[in-house]
Each structure stands twice: as structure tokens, then as C-alpha cells.
Amino acid sequence: MDFSYHDDQVAILELAGQIFREQASHERQRECEKSDDPRFDPALWHSLAEAGILGTAISEAHAGAGLGFLELCGVMEHAGRTTAPAPVFETMVLGALAIDAFGSDAQKARLLPDVAAGNLILTAAYGEGPGDPLHPATTATADGGGFLLTGTKLCVAEAARADASLVSAACGNEVVIVIVPKDASGVALADVETVTGRSEAHVSFDGTAVPAEDVLVGPAGGRKALVCALEWANAAQSAYALGVCEAALELTSDYVKTRKQFDQPIAMFQAVGHRAADAYIDVEAIRLTTQQAVWRLDAGLEASKEVAVAKYWAAEGGQRVVAAAQHLHGGVGVDKEYPLHRYYLAAKHLELTLGGMTPQLLRLGKMLAEEPARV
């Protein structure tokens, strides 16, 4: 069996990698971090749009490249390798992917071309604290053909920057997903300070009216759509985490080969070699579990267990990788003039977003308990 990328996939991933390497370099990010908006680089965003990267998984009918989830996660991996200062995950995965999959023709025509062109930033508001995002506390009350939203979503990434958010809400015993513009009446944002500097906010809805044309998925298919959206998000996050860990390990490898003690590179010390080898094993575990989950989702196969396993490794294994990288770098690893600190912070942020190690294990345990015994 041939698991290599075909020519079209190689082309777009090489292009994405080149753009991220050249325009999200350490030096460029240091410049951005001194600005008023440290985690958004308009020049990088424009280049991604101009190259067609933002439209990777958007259908060709709506100005996209017409590629799939596999290619989209390849882009996320490259973004993770640089901890790129751009809302690619929020816009491409949380927003555009769900609209392309579940939206009406009118919604796709209205929103997706602007996403591909870089004129529209999207995000999604699914989390509400420690509770299961599949059972939202925010409520949607039927109002004609639309709904009235009431509740609060926590730590919504890029909420202040996004032009619109996809919001999940309970409607009786069912779930709906709606599109809410940033300037909608009854929406209030409270900024949240994050260790990574990324923009997040608590978003409150006080009887926010959602017209029928902004209902992405109604009660009949809302819960199934939310399951899909969360699985896509966790798998794509695992791909991003893979990029973060790959880059952290490469940076560490280069460092231990040049840093000398007792007139020899510290890579020659047995303890250093063992620590680096353990980190390498964790990176490969993240890679294999992520590839399995992404491939199954791309092929339209059931992947709930695989996604939970991938996110577990991204959360738990990812922490071990960046901790080892910090340890082997010593004091250099915490210097903000050196890029390693971004990978450490990114890995911690990814660990906790949409459910860390413990929620994934609980989800796996529940699925295994519900699975019929085989004799």
C-alpha cells in the first residue's frame, strides 16, 4: 500500500510550509510580539489567502481548492511548526469546514468565497467550561424560523477578531448550530488574558436573535453535526500539536549537538540521549495516532476512538516532548529571544483546548464500555 501524498497534495503542503517558514519566522514573530496585536500578522494572512491556502478544504464552486480534511490537517501541521500568528485553525477548521459540510447553498455562497480570499475570519463557540461540549448549557429558543440565544461560551478563540462565530446551543433535548455575526445585538465579549498571547474572550448571549438564514444546522441534525465538528477540531488540533512537537524536537536536536560541556557536545551524554530518544518516541506516537484519525475522517469512516486516542497523545505526549526540550536547553529554553518558549506555551494551550488527557480517556472508556462484547 502507498501512503505517500499525491502530486497535488505535495504541492499545496510544500507551498504552505514555505509560506509559514518564510513569513512566520522567529524574527518576524518577535516583531509582531512588539506590536499592539502580537498574535496576528496581516501580511502572513494575506499571503495565505493569495496562495489559496485558506481555501484548502473549501469546494471549488466557492473559490476554494476543493481538497479534503487530510490536506487541511497537513496545513495545520505546518502552522504548528512555526506557531503561526494567524487564526488558521479557527477560520479553516472551526468555521469554513463546518459551513462547507453542513451549510445551505446560500450560506456557502455568502461566506466561503470571502474566507478563501482572506476577507472573513471565523471561529466557533462550543466550550462552556469543564462540561461536555456535546451537551451545551447555552439555550436556543425557537423564534419564528430562527432562534433566540441565551447563555455564555467560555474562552472562545479569536472571538474579538472573528467576523462571525458558529455557536452550539441546546434546543430542548436537541442541539442547534447557528452563525452569529460579531456585531449582532445582545452579544457581549469579555477579553481573557492567555499565556500564549492569543486572543480569547468569554462570549455572552442575552436573547440574541438568530434569523433563519443564519441557522447552520437545526434540531434534527444538530447533535450529529456537533459530534463531527468536534472530531474534526480535535484531529486538526492533534496535527497542529504534531507540528509543534516536531519543531521543538528539531530545535533541541540542533542545540544538544552544538552545546558543549567538558569539551564535548552534550548530545554525547547518555542521559541526554535517553531523554531525547523518549521525546522522539512521543513525537512518532503523536504522528501515527494523528495520521490514523485524520485518514479515517477524510475517508468518511467512524473515527471517534481514533480521534480520542490522537488527542490523548497530543495532550499527554506533547507535554512530555516540550518539557524534555526545555530541560535539555536549560536556561536558554525560557529566553524569549529564543523560539522554544512558543512551542512550550502552544503545547500547553493545545493540551487543554476541547478536552485534555482525562476527558479523552473518559470518552474512550465510555465507548469501550458501550461496545458489545465479542465472543
URVENMO-V431681 format. One record per backbone hydrogen bond with DSSP energy under -1.0 kcal/mol. NH is the residue of the N-H (numbers start at 1). CO is the residue of the C=O. If there is no record, write none. Layout:
nh: (NH;NH)
co: (CO;CO)
This chain:
nh: (10;11;12;13;14;15;16;17;18;19;20;21;22;23;24;29;30;31;32;33;35;40;41;45;46;47;48;49;50;51;52;53;54;56;58;62;63;64;65;66;67;72;73;74;75;76;77;78;79;80;81;84;86;88;91;92;93;94;95;96;97;99;100;101;102;103;108;109;110;111;112;115;116;117;118;119;120;123;125;135;139;140;141;143;146;147;148;149;150;151;153;154;156;158;159;162;163;164;165;166;167;168;169;170;171;174;176;177;178;179;180;182;184;187;188;190;192;201;202;203;204;205;206;207;208;210;214;215;216;217;222;225;226;227;228;229;230;231;232;233;234;235;236;237;238;239;240;241;242;243;244;245;246;247;248;249;250;251;252;253;254;255;256;257;258;259;261;264;266;267;268;269;273;274;275;276;277;278;279;280;281;282;283;284;285;286;287;288;289;290;291;292;293;294;295;296;297;298;299;300;301;307;308;309;310;311;312;313;314;315;316;318;319;320;321;322;323;324;325;326;327;328;329;330;332;333;334;335;338;342;344;345;346;347;348;349;350;351;352;353;360;361;362;363;364;365;366;367;368;369;370)
co: (6;7;8;9;10;11;12;13;14;15;16;17;18;19;20;25;26;27;28;29;32;37;85;41;42;43;44;45;46;47;49;48;48;53;55;59;60;59;55;58;56;68;69;70;71;72;73;74;75;76;77;79;84;86;87;88;89;89;90;91;92;95;96;97;98;99;104;105;106;107;108;111;112;113;115;114;114;164;166;132;150;170;148;146;143;210;141;208;139;205;203;127;201;199;156;158;121;121;180;123;178;125;176;138;174;171;169;217;167;214;165;163;181;184;204;202;200;156;190;153;188;151;186;149;149;147;211;212;177;177;218;221;222;223;224;225;226;227;228;229;230;231;232;233;234;235;236;237;238;239;240;241;242;243;244;245;246;247;248;249;250;251;252;253;255;255;264;261;259;256;265;266;269;270;271;272;273;274;275;276;277;278;279;280;281;282;283;284;285;286;287;288;289;290;291;292;293;294;295;297;296;303;304;305;306;307;308;309;310;311;312;313;315;316;317;318;319;320;321;322;323;324;325;326;329;330;331;332;335;339;340;341;342;343;344;345;346;347;348;349;356;357;358;359;360;361;362;363;364;365;366)
